[in-house]
Amino acid sequence: MVRVLTTIVASVVCIVPAMTAADEIARGYDASVGMEFSYVKLSGYTSWTEGSVGKLRHASDGAVMNRVFFDLKGRLADTLNARVVLEAYDDDLGNAIDFTQAFLEWRPVPRSATRYRLKAGAFYPRISLENVDAGWSSPYTLNSSAINTWVAEEIRTIGAEVSMSRRPESLGGAHVFELDIAVFVGNDPAGSLLAWKGWSVHDRQSRFGDELPLPPMPLLEPGRMFEAQDPYVAPFREIDGRAGYYVNAQWRYANRFLVRAMHYDNRADPTALQNGQYAWATVFEHIGLQTTLPGNVGLIVQWMFGSTDMGPVINGAHVVDTEFDSKFILLTRVFKSNRFAIRYDHFEMTQNDQTPEENNPEKGHAWTFSYQFGLSERTSIAVEWLSIKTHRCAFEYYGLPETVTETQLQLTLKLRL
């Protein structure tokens, strides 16, 4: 199955550029290019991207190339579409440019009141209510919530998703009910970064070939319990040969109200280890809500809770046995061509195992204030202040107080071509 999916993705990568070069099909594609350049001012600790424990993405003050993305959608036939998304970063966590998504989407001609859709390849499950623009960008803030930051770090559907939607005429046609059912592979390490690093708030998306550094935990050292683990996580690998699944339900009322609920289970074997990567049994529930309040204030709420386990069961719990919970509320309002957004995140982790020197309990919150100035249809400037306060027992291993506060002031020029 992995070989089949790899072939699908490779076909998408080869077909779409050829398609866009053909004049007779040129009207059937849409390409978006985004570039973001920032100046950041930090007050915190060395970033997790540098193999440390800081919650933010950037390592130091100064000018940075935040991201460059290329998002191409193409029509291969009347009912068959393709999409590829590439991200470019100037860090050392993978290739300079790599794919975050590559998939085919088939929408057959409706033969009843129920509409169907099939996606195959690699793509994001429908979790985020923030990251809805091209390149999985957010129109609200520069940095994603803790929930969607983790989704960007470790979660991707590498498989197939069947969707069914229906707009009952008996309810006046304003209600739409949708159901997604997916089967996927290649996401067995998901949960390792969350357990060992904890929640973060940033804007980086993991690409297919990225290797995300782990904190320098004592138990990862030679001769210790997890010495077989590489000092990094490769989140999109298949380790145990078992497919995972998720079920996602959604109800939309006109453009006024949206409710989404998901059950996710990667069905990983927590005792499996292959090529320096452990499989983590990760299960979670997700609930999201979006609506418009009086005064044209947009509201987004998301809540995710679940668990991730790794290793054999000892004394009634896996060697690593962690429960996680995160929720956020976001308020936003548009003023002509400008947008203001404020978001509050709360997150925590509970440890059920008694493994020495493997302290994952965490509790914290984050505030984000963002204002975007629309200079033109394709150009904007955003200023964002972010503060994240975390209490994590494992900080003591790195000579830090158990409670730390990190802040980031970010000024970003956003270009869309």
DRENDO-1510 file (C-alpha; in Angstrom, 1 decimal, always signed):
<recs>
REC; n; res; u; v; w
REC; 1; MET; +0.0; +0.0; +0.0 .
REC; 2; VAL; +2.9; +2.4; +0.8 .
REC; 3; ARG; +4.3; +1.7; -2.7 .
REC; 4; VAL; +1.0; +2.5; -4.3 .
REC; 5; LEU; +0.6; +5.7; -2.4 .
REC; 6; THR; +4.2; +6.7; -3.2 .
REC; 7; THR; +3.4; +6.1; -6.9 .
REC; 8; ILE; +0.3; +8.3; -6.7 .
REC; 9; VAL; +2.2; +11.1; -5.1 .
REC; 10; ALA; +5.0; +10.8; -7.7 .
REC; 11; SER; +2.5; +10.8; -10.5 .
REC; 12; VAL; +0.9; +14.0; -9.1 .
REC; 13; VAL; +4.3; +15.7; -9.0 .
REC; 14; CYS; +5.1; +14.7; -12.6 .
REC; 15; ILE; +1.7; +15.3; -14.1 .
REC; 16; VAL; +0.8; +18.7; -12.8 .
REC; 17; PRO; +3.9; +20.6; -14.2 .
REC; 18; ALA; +3.3; +18.9; -17.6 .
REC; 19; MET; -0.3; +19.9; -17.4 .
REC; 20; THR; +0.4; +23.6; -16.7 .
REC; 21; ALA; +2.7; +23.7; -19.7 .
REC; 22; ALA; -0.1; +22.7; -22.1 .
REC; 23; ASP; -1.9; +25.7; -23.5 .
REC; 24; GLU; -5.1; +23.8; -24.0 .
REC; 25; ILE; -5.4; +22.9; -20.3 .
REC; 26; ALA; -3.9; +26.2; -19.0 .
REC; 27; ARG; -7.3; +27.4; -18.0 .
REC; 28; GLY; -7.7; +24.4; -15.7 .
REC; 29; TYR; -5.1; +25.3; -13.1 .
REC; 30; ASP; -4.6; +27.8; -10.4 .
REC; 31; ALA; -1.2; +28.6; -8.9 .
REC; 32; SER; -0.5; +30.6; -5.7 .
REC; 33; VAL; +3.0; +31.6; -4.6 .
REC; 34; GLY; +3.5; +33.1; -1.2 .
REC; 35; MET; +6.5; +34.8; +0.3 .
REC; 36; GLU; +6.9; +36.0; +3.9 .
REC; 37; PHE; +9.8; +38.0; +5.3 .
REC; 38; SER; +10.0; +38.9; +8.9 .
REC; 39; TYR; +11.8; +40.7; +11.6 .
REC; 40; VAL; +11.5; +39.0; +15.0 .
REC; 41; LYS; +12.4; +40.1; +18.5 .
REC; 42; LEU; +12.5; +37.3; +21.0 .
REC; 43; SER; +12.6; +36.9; +24.7 .
REC; 44; GLY; +12.9; +33.2; +25.6 .
REC; 45; TYR; +15.1; +30.1; +25.3 .
REC; 46; THR; +16.9; +28.4; +22.5 .
REC; 47; SER; +14.3; +27.1; +20.0 .
REC; 48; TRP; +13.2; +23.5; +19.6 .
REC; 49; THR; +14.3; +23.8; +16.0 .
REC; 50; GLU; +17.9; +24.0; +17.4 .
REC; 51; GLY; +17.4; +20.8; +19.4 .
REC; 52; SER; +16.5; +22.6; +22.6 .
REC; 53; VAL; +13.3; +23.2; +24.6 .
REC; 54; GLY; +12.1; +26.6; +23.5 .
REC; 55; LYS; +8.5; +26.7; +22.4 .
REC; 56; LEU; +9.0; +29.2; +19.6 .
REC; 57; ARG; +10.4; +28.6; +16.1 .
REC; 58; HIS; +13.1; +31.2; +15.6 .
REC; 59; ALA; +16.5; +31.0; +17.4 .
REC; 60; SER; +17.5; +34.6; +17.6 .
REC; 61; ASP; +16.5; +38.2; +16.9 .
REC; 62; GLY; +16.8; +39.6; +13.4 .
REC; 63; ALA; +15.5; +39.4; +9.9 .
REC; 64; VAL; +14.4; +36.0; +8.6 .
REC; 65; MET; +12.9; +34.4; +5.6 .
REC; 66; ASN; +9.8; +33.0; +7.2 .
REC; 67; ARG; +8.5; +30.9; +4.4 .
REC; 68; VAL; +8.1; +30.6; +0.6 .
REC; 69; PHE; +5.3; +28.3; -0.6 .
REC; 70; PHE; +4.0; +27.2; -4.0 .
REC; 71; ASP; +0.4; +25.9; -4.1 .
REC; 72; LEU; -0.7; +24.5; -7.5 .
REC; 73; LYS; -4.2; +23.1; -8.2 .
REC; 74; GLY; -4.8; +21.5; -11.5 .
REC; 75; ARG; -7.8; +19.9; -13.4 .
REC; 76; LEU; -6.8; +16.7; -15.1 .
REC; 77; ALA; -10.3; +15.9; -16.2 .
REC; 78; ASP; -13.8; +17.2; -15.6 .
REC; 79; THR; -14.1; +15.3; -12.3 .
REC; 80; LEU; -10.4; +14.8; -11.4 .
REC; 81; ASN; -8.2; +17.4; -9.8 .
REC; 82; ALA; -4.6; +17.4; -8.6 .
REC; 83; ARG; -2.8; +19.5; -6.0 .
REC; 84; VAL; +0.7; +19.9; -4.8 .
REC; 85; VAL; +2.0; +22.2; -2.1 .
REC; 86; LEU; +5.7; +22.9; -1.6 .
REC; 87; GLU; +7.3; +24.9; +1.3 .
REC; 88; ALA; +10.8; +26.4; +1.4 .
REC; 89; TYR; +12.6; +27.2; +4.7 .
REC; 90; ASP; +16.1; +28.4; +5.5 .
REC; 91; ASP; +16.6; +26.0; +8.5 .
REC; 92; ASP; +18.5; +22.7; +8.5 .
REC; 93; LEU; +15.6; +20.4; +9.3 .
REC; 94; GLY; +15.3; +19.0; +5.8 .
REC; 95; ASN; +15.8; +20.0; +2.1 .
REC; 96; ALA; +15.5; +23.7; +1.3 .
REC; 97; ILE; +12.3; +23.0; -0.5 .
REC; 98; ASP; +10.0; +20.0; -0.1 .
REC; 99; PHE; +6.4; +18.9; -0.3 .
REC; 100; THR; +3.8; +19.3; +2.5 .
REC; 101; GLN; +0.9; +18.0; +0.4 .
REC; 102; ALA; +0.5; +16.1; -2.9 .
REC; 103; PHE; -2.8; +14.4; -3.8 .
REC; 104; LEU; -5.5; +13.6; -6.4 .
REC; 105; GLU; -9.2; +14.4; -5.8 .
REC; 106; TRP; -12.0; +12.8; -7.7 .
REC; 107; ARG; -15.5; +14.3; -7.5 .
REC; 108; PRO; -17.9; +12.1; -9.6 .
REC; 109; VAL; -21.0; +13.6; -11.2 .
REC; 110; PRO; -23.8; +13.5; -8.6 .
REC; 111; ARG; -26.4; +10.9; -9.3 .
REC; 112; SER; -28.4; +11.6; -6.2 .
REC; 113; ALA; -28.8; +14.2; -3.4 .
REC; 114; THR; -25.6; +12.9; -1.8 .
REC; 115; ARG; -22.3; +14.1; -3.2 .
REC; 116; TYR; -19.1; +12.1; -3.0 .
REC; 117; ARG; -15.4; +12.9; -3.1 .
REC; 118; LEU; -12.3; +10.7; -3.0 .
REC; 119; LYS; -8.8; +12.0; -2.1 .
REC; 120; ALA; -5.7; +9.9; -2.5 .
REC; 121; GLY; -2.1; +10.9; -1.7 .
REC; 122; ALA; -0.7; +13.0; +1.2 .
REC; 123; PHE; -2.8; +15.9; +2.7 .
REC; 124; TYR; -4.0; +17.5; +5.9 .
REC; 125; PRO; -7.1; +16.0; +7.6 .
REC; 126; ARG; -9.8; +18.5; +8.1 .
REC; 127; ILE; -8.9; +19.6; +11.6 .
REC; 128; SER; -7.8; +23.3; +11.3 .
REC; 129; LEU; -10.4; +26.0; +11.2 .
REC; 130; GLU; -7.5; +28.6; +11.1 .
REC; 131; ASN; -5.4; +27.4; +8.2 .
REC; 132; VAL; -7.8; +27.8; +5.3 .
REC; 133; ASP; -5.8; +29.8; +2.8 .
REC; 134; ALA; -3.4; +28.8; +0.0 .
REC; 135; GLY; -0.4; +26.9; +1.3 .
REC; 136; TRP; -2.3; +26.0; +4.5 .
REC; 137; SER; -1.9; +29.6; +5.6 .
REC; 138; SER; -4.0; +31.4; +8.2 .
REC; 139; PRO; -5.8; +34.6; +7.3 .
REC; 140; TYR; -6.0; +35.4; +11.0 .
REC; 141; THR; -2.6; +35.2; +12.6 .
REC; 142; LEU; +1.0; +34.6; +11.6 .
REC; 143; ASN; +1.5; +31.7; +14.1 .
REC; 144; SER; -1.0; +28.9; +14.5 .
REC; 145; SER; -2.7; +27.8; +17.7 .
REC; 146; ALA; -1.0; +25.0; +19.8 .
REC; 147; ILE; -3.4; +22.5; +18.3 .
REC; 148; ASN; -2.8; +23.4; +14.7 .
REC; 149; THR; +0.9; +23.9; +15.3 .
REC; 150; TRP; +1.1; +20.2; +16.4 .
REC; 151; VAL; -1.0; +19.1; +13.3 .
REC; 152; ALA; +1.5; +20.9; +11.1 .
REC; 153; GLU; +4.4; +19.3; +12.9 .
REC; 154; GLU; +3.4; +15.6; +13.0 .
REC; 155; ILE; +0.0; +14.9; +11.4 .
REC; 156; ARG; -0.6; +14.1; +7.8 .
REC; 157; THR; -3.0; +11.8; +5.9 .
REC; 158; ILE; -0.9; +9.5; +3.6 .
REC; 159; GLY; -3.7; +7.4; +2.2 .
REC; 160; ALA; -7.3; +7.8; +1.0 .
REC; 161; GLU; -10.3; +9.7; +2.2 .
REC; 162; VAL; -13.9; +9.2; +1.2 .
REC; 163; SER; -16.3; +12.1; +1.8 .
REC; 164; MET; -20.0; +12.3; +1.6 .
REC; 165; SER; -22.1; +15.5; +1.8 .
REC; 166; ARG; -25.8; +16.2; +1.7 .
REC; 167; ARG; -27.9; +19.3; +1.6 .
REC; 168; PRO; -31.4; +18.3; +2.7 .
REC; 169; GLU; -34.1; +20.2; +0.8 .
REC; 170; SER; -36.5; +19.4; +3.7 .
REC; 171; LEU; -34.4; +21.7; +5.9 .
REC; 172; GLY; -34.6; +24.6; +3.4 .
REC; 173; GLY; -31.3; +23.9; +1.7 .
REC; 174; ALA; -29.2; +26.0; +4.2 .
REC; 175; HIS; -27.9; +23.0; +6.1 .
REC; 176; VAL; -25.0; +20.8; +4.8 .
REC; 177; PHE; -24.0; +17.6; +6.5 .
REC; 178; GLU; -20.6; +16.0; +5.7 .
REC; 179; LEU; -18.8; +12.8; +6.7 .
REC; 180; ASP; -15.1; +12.0; +6.0 .
REC; 181; ILE; -13.7; +8.5; +6.5 .
REC; 182; ALA; -10.0; +8.0; +5.9 .
REC; 183; VAL; -7.5; +5.1; +6.0 .
REC; 184; PHE; -3.8; +6.1; +6.1 .
REC; 185; VAL; -0.2; +4.8; +6.6 .
REC; 186; GLY; +3.1; +6.4; +7.3 .
REC; 187; ASN; +2.2; +8.4; +10.4 .
REC; 188; ASP; +3.4; +6.0; +13.1 .
REC; 189; PRO; +5.9; +8.4; +14.9 .
REC; 190; ALA; +3.2; +11.0; +15.4 .
REC; 191; GLY; +3.1; +11.9; +19.1 .
REC; 192; SER; +6.8; +11.5; +19.9 .
REC; 193; LEU; +7.5; +15.2; +19.4 .
REC; 194; LEU; +4.4; +16.2; +21.3 .
REC; 195; ALA; +5.3; +14.0; +24.3 .
REC; 196; TRP; +9.0; +14.8; +24.5 .
REC; 197; LYS; +9.0; +18.4; +23.4 .
REC; 198; GLY; +5.5; +19.4; +24.4 .
REC; 199; TRP; +3.1; +21.9; +22.9 .
REC; 200; SER; +4.5; +24.8; +20.8 .
REC; 201; VAL; +3.1; +27.8; +19.0 .
REC; 202; HIS; +4.7; +28.7; +15.6 .
REC; 203; ASP; +4.2; +28.7; +11.9 .
REC; 204; ARG; +6.4; +26.0; +10.5 .
REC; 205; GLN; +5.0; +23.0; +8.6 .
REC; 206; SER; +6.8; +19.7; +8.4 .
REC; 207; ARG; +7.6; +18.5; +4.9 .
REC; 208; PHE; +7.8; +14.9; +3.8 .
REC; 209; GLY; +11.6; +14.6; +4.3 .
REC; 210; ASP; +12.0; +16.7; +7.4 .
REC; 211; GLU; +13.8; +15.4; +10.5 .
REC; 212; LEU; +12.6; +17.3; +13.6 .
REC; 213; PRO; +15.1; +17.5; +16.5 .
REC; 214; LEU; +14.3; +16.1; +19.9 .
REC; 215; PRO; +15.3; +17.8; +23.1 .
REC; 216; PRO; +18.6; +16.4; +24.5 .
REC; 217; MET; +16.8; +14.1; +27.0 .
REC; 218; PRO; +19.0; +12.0; +29.3 .
REC; 219; LEU; +17.2; +8.8; +28.3 .
REC; 220; LEU; +18.3; +9.3; +24.6 .
REC; 221; GLU; +22.0; +9.1; +25.5 .
REC; 222; PRO; +24.1; +6.0; +24.7 .
REC; 223; GLY; +23.5; +3.2; +27.2 .
REC; 224; ARG; +20.2; +4.6; +28.3 .
REC; 225; MET; +16.6; +3.3; +27.8 .
REC; 226; PHE; +15.9; +5.1; +24.5 .
REC; 227; GLU; +19.4; +5.0; +22.9 .
REC; 228; ALA; +17.9; +3.3; +19.8 .
REC; 229; GLN; +15.9; +6.5; +19.1 .
REC; 230; ASP; +17.5; +8.9; +16.6 .
REC; 231; PRO; +18.0; +12.4; +18.0 .
REC; 232; TYR; +15.2; +13.5; +15.7 .
REC; 233; VAL; +11.7; +12.5; +14.7 .
REC; 234; ALA; +10.8; +11.7; +11.1 .
REC; 235; PRO; +7.0; +11.9; +11.5 .
REC; 236; PHE; +5.8; +10.5; +8.2 .
REC; 237; ARG; +7.3; +7.0; +8.3 .
REC; 238; GLU; +5.6; +3.6; +8.3 .
REC; 239; ILE; +7.0; +1.4; +11.0 .
REC; 240; ASP; +4.6; -1.4; +12.0 .
REC; 241; GLY; +2.7; -2.1; +8.7 .
REC; 242; ARG; -0.7; -1.3; +10.3 .
REC; 243; ALA; -3.1; +1.3; +8.8 .
REC; 244; GLY; -4.7; +4.0; +10.9 .
REC; 245; TYR; -8.0; +5.7; +10.4 .
REC; 246; TYR; -10.1; +8.7; +11.3 .
REC; 247; VAL; -13.8; +9.7; +11.0 .
REC; 248; ASN; -14.7; +13.3; +10.7 .
REC; 249; ALA; -18.3; +14.8; +10.8 .
REC; 250; GLN; -19.3; +18.3; +9.9 .
REC; 251; TRP; -22.4; +20.4; +10.0 .
REC; 252; ARG; -22.6; +23.8; +8.2 .
REC; 253; TYR; -25.5; +26.2; +8.4 .
REC; 254; ALA; -25.2; +28.7; +5.4 .
REC; 255; ASN; -22.1; +30.8; +6.1 .
REC; 256; ARG; -23.1; +31.4; +9.6 .
REC; 257; PHE; -22.2; +28.4; +11.7 .
REC; 258; LEU; -19.9; +25.4; +11.4 .
REC; 259; VAL; -19.3; +22.5; +13.8 .
REC; 260; ARG; -16.7; +19.8; +13.2 .
REC; 261; ALA; -15.9; +16.6; +15.2 .
REC; 262; MET; -13.2; +14.0; +14.6 .
REC; 263; HIS; -12.0; +10.7; +16.0 .
REC; 264; TYR; -8.4; +9.8; +15.0 .
REC; 265; ASP; -6.4; +6.6; +15.7 .
REC; 266; ASN; -3.1; +5.8; +14.0 .
REC; 267; ARG; -3.4; +2.2; +15.3 .
REC; 268; ALA; +0.4; +2.1; +15.8 .
REC; 269; ASP; +2.0; -0.7; +17.7 .
REC; 270; PRO; +3.7; +1.1; +20.6 .
REC; 271; THR; +6.4; -1.7; +20.8 .
REC; 272; ALA; +7.5; -1.3; +17.2 .
REC; 273; LEU; +10.9; +0.2; +16.4 .
REC; 274; GLN; +12.5; +0.6; +12.9 .
REC; 275; ASN; +15.6; +2.5; +11.7 .
REC; 276; GLY; +15.8; +4.7; +14.8 .
REC; 277; GLN; +12.1; +5.6; +15.0 .
REC; 278; TYR; +9.5; +4.3; +17.4 .
REC; 279; ALA; +5.9; +3.8; +16.7 .
REC; 280; TRP; +3.6; +5.8; +19.0 .
REC; 281; ALA; -0.1; +4.7; +19.5 .
REC; 282; THR; -1.8; +8.1; +19.2 .
REC; 283; VAL; -5.5; +8.6; +19.6 .
REC; 284; PHE; -7.4; +11.9; +19.9 .
REC; 285; GLU; -10.8; +13.5; +19.6 .
REC; 286; HIS; -11.3; +16.9; +18.1 .
REC; 287; ILE; -14.2; +19.4; +18.2 .
REC; 288; GLY; -14.3; +22.7; +16.3 .
REC; 289; LEU; -16.8; +25.5; +16.0 .
REC; 290; GLN; -16.8; +28.6; +13.8 .
REC; 291; THR; -19.5; +31.4; +13.7 .
REC; 292; THR; -20.0; +35.1; +13.4 .
REC; 293; LEU; -21.0; +37.1; +16.5 .
REC; 294; PRO; -22.8; +40.4; +16.6 .
REC; 295; GLY; -20.7; +43.3; +15.3 .
REC; 296; ASN; -19.2; +41.1; +12.5 .
REC; 297; VAL; -16.8; +39.5; +15.0 .
REC; 298; GLY; -15.6; +36.1; +13.9 .
REC; 299; LEU; -15.3; +33.3; +16.4 .
REC; 300; ILE; -13.2; +30.1; +16.2 .
REC; 301; VAL; -13.0; +27.5; +18.9 .
REC; 302; GLN; -11.1; +24.2; +18.8 .
REC; 303; TRP; -10.6; +21.5; +21.4 .
REC; 304; MET; -8.4; +18.4; +21.1 .
REC; 305; PHE; -7.8; +15.7; +23.7 .
REC; 306; GLY; -6.2; +12.3; +23.5 .
REC; 307; SER; -3.2; +10.1; +24.4 .
REC; 308; THR; +0.0; +8.9; +22.9 .
REC; 309; ASP; +1.9; +5.8; +24.2 .
REC; 310; MET; +5.2; +4.1; +23.4 .
REC; 311; GLY; +7.0; +1.0; +24.6 .
REC; 312; PRO; +5.9; -2.1; +26.5 .
REC; 313; VAL; +3.5; -2.0; +29.4 .
REC; 314; ILE; +5.3; -1.9; +32.8 .
REC; 315; ASN; +3.5; -1.6; +36.1 .
REC; 316; GLY; +0.2; -1.0; +34.3 .
REC; 317; ALA; +1.3; +1.7; +31.9 .
REC; 318; HIS; +3.4; +2.0; +28.7 .
REC; 319; VAL; +7.0; +3.1; +29.2 .
REC; 320; VAL; +5.8; +6.5; +27.9 .
REC; 321; ASP; +2.1; +7.0; +28.6 .
REC; 322; THR; +0.9; +10.5; +28.1 .
REC; 323; GLU; -2.5; +12.2; +27.9 .
REC; 324; PHE; -2.8; +15.6; +26.2 .
REC; 325; ASP; -5.4; +18.4; +26.0 .
REC; 326; SER; -5.5; +21.7; +24.2 .
REC; 327; LYS; -8.1; +24.3; +23.4 .
REC; 328; PHE; -8.2; +27.8; +22.0 .
REC; 329; ILE; -10.6; +30.6; +21.3 .
REC; 330; LEU; -10.0; +33.1; +18.6 .
REC; 331; LEU; -11.8; +36.4; +17.9 .
REC; 332; THR; -11.3; +38.4; +14.7 .
REC; 333; ARG; -12.7; +41.4; +12.9 .
REC; 334; VAL; -12.1; +43.0; +9.5 .
REC; 335; PHE; -11.8; +46.8; +9.2 .
REC; 336; LYS; -11.9; +47.6; +5.5 .
REC; 337; SER; -8.7; +46.0; +4.2 .
REC; 338; ASN; -7.2; +45.3; +7.7 .
REC; 339; ARG; -7.8; +42.5; +10.1 .
REC; 340; PHE; -7.4; +42.2; +13.9 .
REC; 341; ALA; -7.2; +38.9; +15.7 .
REC; 342; ILE; -6.8; +37.8; +19.3 .
REC; 343; ARG; -6.3; +34.2; +20.4 .
REC; 344; TYR; -6.0; +32.5; +23.8 .
REC; 345; ASP; -4.6; +29.0; +24.0 .
REC; 346; HIS; -4.6; +26.6; +27.0 .
REC; 347; PHE; -2.7; +23.3; +26.8 .
REC; 348; GLU; -1.6; +20.6; +29.2 .
REC; 349; MET; -0.2; +17.1; +29.3 .
REC; 350; THR; -0.6; +14.4; +32.0 .
REC; 351; GLN; +1.9; +11.6; +32.6 .
REC; 352; ASN; +0.6; +8.1; +33.5 .
REC; 353; ASP; +3.9; +6.2; +33.5 .
REC; 354; GLN; +6.5; +6.1; +36.2 .
REC; 355; THR; +9.6; +5.9; +34.0 .
REC; 356; PRO; +12.5; +7.7; +35.7 .
REC; 357; GLU; +13.9; +10.9; +34.0 .
REC; 358; GLU; +11.0; +10.9; +31.6 .
REC; 359; ASN; +8.9; +13.7; +32.9 .
REC; 360; ASN; +6.3; +14.9; +30.4 .
REC; 361; PRO; +3.7; +16.7; +32.6 .
REC; 362; GLU; +3.1; +20.2; +31.2 .
REC; 363; LYS; +0.6; +23.0; +31.6 .
REC; 364; GLY; +0.5; +26.4; +30.1 .
REC; 365; HIS; -1.2; +29.1; +28.1 .
REC; 366; ALA; -0.5; +31.5; +25.2 .
REC; 367; TRP; -1.8; +34.9; +24.1 .
REC; 368; THR; -1.6; +36.1; +20.5 .
REC; 369; PHE; -2.4; +39.6; +19.2 .
REC; 370; SER; -2.2; +40.2; +15.5 .
REC; 371; TYR; -3.0; +43.1; +13.2 .
REC; 372; GLN; -2.7; +42.9; +9.4 .
REC; 373; PHE; -2.6; +45.9; +7.2 .
REC; 374; GLY; -3.8; +45.2; +3.6 .
REC; 375; LEU; -1.6; +47.3; +1.3 .
REC; 376; SER; -3.1; +45.8; -1.9 .
REC; 377; GLU; -4.8; +42.6; -3.0 .
REC; 378; ARG; -1.4; +40.8; -3.0 .
REC; 379; THR; +0.6; +42.6; -0.4 .
REC; 380; SER; +0.1; +43.1; +3.4 .
REC; 381; ILE; +2.1; +43.8; +6.5 .
REC; 382; ALA; +1.4; +42.0; +9.8 .
REC; 383; VAL; +2.5; +42.8; +13.3 .
REC; 384; GLU; +2.0; +40.1; +15.9 .
REC; 385; TRP; +2.9; +39.8; +19.6 .
REC; 386; LEU; +2.9; +36.3; +21.1 .
REC; 387; SER; +3.5; +35.2; +24.7 .
REC; 388; ILE; +3.6; +31.6; +25.9 .
REC; 389; LYS; +3.9; +30.6; +29.5 .
REC; 390; THR; +4.7; +26.9; +30.3 .
REC; 391; HIS; +5.2; +24.8; +33.4 .
REC; 392; ARG; +7.0; +21.6; +32.4 .
REC; 393; CYS; +8.8; +19.3; +34.9 .
REC; 394; ALA; +11.4; +18.2; +32.3 .
REC; 395; PHE; +12.8; +21.8; +32.1 .
REC; 396; GLU; +14.9; +20.9; +35.2 .
REC; 397; TYR; +17.0; +18.6; +33.1 .
REC; 398; TYR; +18.3; +21.6; +31.1 .
REC; 399; GLY; +19.0; +23.9; +34.0 .
REC; 400; LEU; +15.9; +25.9; +33.5 .
REC; 401; PRO; +13.1; +26.8; +36.0 .
REC; 402; GLU; +10.1; +24.6; +35.8 .
REC; 403; THR; +8.0; +27.6; +34.7 .
REC; 404; VAL; +9.2; +29.8; +31.8 .
REC; 405; THR; +7.6; +32.6; +29.8 .
REC; 406; GLU; +8.7; +33.3; +26.2 .
REC; 407; THR; +7.6; +36.2; +24.0 .
REC; 408; GLN; +7.9; +37.1; +20.4 .
REC; 409; LEU; +7.3; +40.3; +18.5 .
REC; 410; GLN; +7.1; +39.7; +14.8 .
REC; 411; LEU; +6.8; +42.2; +11.8 .
REC; 412; THR; +6.1; +40.4; +8.5 .
REC; 413; LEU; +5.8; +41.4; +4.9 .
REC; 414; LYS; +3.4; +39.0; +3.1 .
REC; 415; LEU; +3.4; +38.7; -0.7 .
REC; 416; ARG; +1.0; +36.7; -2.7 .
REC; 417; LEU; +1.6; +36.2; -6.4 .
</recs>
